[in-house]
Amino acid sequence: MKSIETKYMEERERTLRGLAGLSRRDFLKVSTAAVGATALHGVFNPHSFQPVDVASAATVDPAGKVEPFRFAYISDSHLYSKDLNDRFVNGLMRAVDDVNALDPQPDFVFYGGDLAQLGQPQELELGAQILKNLKAPVRMMVGEHDWYLDLGEKWRSLFGDDRYTFEHKGVQFVTLNSVIEEDFWTERNLSPMERMKTVAGLDNHGQRPFTVGAEQRAWLAQQLEKVPSDKPLIVFSHSPLYKIYKNWNFWTDDAEEVQAILKRFANVVVIHGHTHQVLTNRIGNIHFHGLLSTAWPWPYAPQGLPPLTVQMGRPDPFNPNDGCGDGMVQVHADGLVDKVYALWNRNPVTVSRRYTLSGGKEDRPAAPLLASF
Amino acid sequence: MTGRHARTALATVVLALGAVGCKPASQETAPPPPPAADASGKTEVVLCDNHTKVTVDTKANPTRDDGEQIAQQLMAQWKQKNPGVDWEADERRAHDLVPAADNAGLVGNPQGQTYGAITDRDVLLWKSQVETFALAGSRVFHSADELGSTIAVSCDMCHPDGANTHPETYPKFQVQLGRTVLLRDMINWCIEHPVRGPRLADDDPKMRALEAYIYAQRKGVPLDYGRR
């Protein structure tokens, strides 16, 4: 009598061995075989280990200006110093290993913000040190946990500007600092650490909502001024750039104004951190995707969840890494993306370009076995 | 719990300050002797803690306003020496608490109480008392220090506003533990594992407060014990 774990590991081993050096046609065969093998165990568990076709084939758009490529992401590691908390450090190191194991390597690695938990120099330095182990180049974004101890001073000294643009293989990229809060600390005479801790509490109402801010919106408009409307655009933002739930700052207060700037572009993708979960939305031409955290998953907000989101499974509190992970973004010829959530210890979830483009009608990701309460 | 000590002390102070501000009923027939004045014409008023004091100009006939001013000065001093006494207001400012039932519909009902009809004051007291209890839980829930975490992790880091704690599903057979558990068993599991702190006794004031907060935040959800 073998335990479930042993059976699972054997099944996984078999599948992985079978996967080595497969063509796409053979891949489908193995896929079917694995389902058959699972069925042989007597219990068919749709969430057992099966090969999943992870964004292997990029669509070819003859009119496309983009040479399809992929980049990896890591986000929301919330590092304390190493001697205080090894748990979150291990999370980030695991993600770095995951990304380094990708073959071929992604074009670059995007870091989605909240590298530190309390914005302290030793936390940010530790993060920078771990991220140096990545083989691919890294693009950094700032999160509120990185920012509110010294208002970005240390972060900028390590990683440079908190907002910038770049061009990659025909796609225009913009990285924003979307965690700007109105000053709530001066009036209450808070110390930098008190301010940091107030912002660090997701359900702490002593703070103000996130914004991009008028000044940065003007900067954004100016940066995009000369970019033609048919050029694919990918925007990185720590906050979602739309409004989900204000109490947890799953929210950008001037989201509509930012969206208005992005409106004239044919295809826009917004990749955002902060929410630590599988999260999908589409507002007109803008396709939104969340990022997983390497530290902990957040519950889904009680209100405002976009209908397009297929929730990830309820994380198991007995597995310290469940609901966490990293992932990949496959950019297609039209600039739209397949977003891969590489959940640790679970099957990866792919939210495809086809899914968001069809408004959820096609290629729907599998529903979770255990939904949130 | 420190909060409880703080509250006791505060109650004593309020009583003491009441005595400063207005004449106690028992002394109405015989006015108190005038406070001892030194040569400089100053009077020293000492708080019931025997430490906190203010020095004021001696007056033959102090008014109620004079008394209140003294009380405020003493209170301000005492609060400075006892940071955290406003923990309840601080907690309310920082974190949402689902309000407790207010029972206003029972006011005037003669059936409910030992002494006559239920009053507005009764209803207010019940609400504020139970909310204080839940707020004490909120404070522990949101504090890695109160929880004794060795890795600076607190409950709210995975459960903002108490989300995803689903207290209505307990008791339940916790598959991962292989036994039936109560909410407090899962609280302790979380404290020992993700939080990495010392487990709490079932009747530990912190455990009782945590339970109060978690149940409070789930108000209105039907009980469904055993739900996976």
Interface residues (C-beta under 8 A of the other chain):
Chain A: Y80 L84 N85 D86 R87 Q117 T198 G201 L202 D203 N204 H205 G206 N247 W248 W296 P297 W298 P299 P302 R314 D316 P317 F318 P320 L370 S372 F373
Chain B: R93 A94 H95 D96 H142 I151 A152 V153 D156 M157 C158 H159 P160 D161 A163 N164 H166 T169 Q176 M186 W189 C190 H193 P194 R196 R228
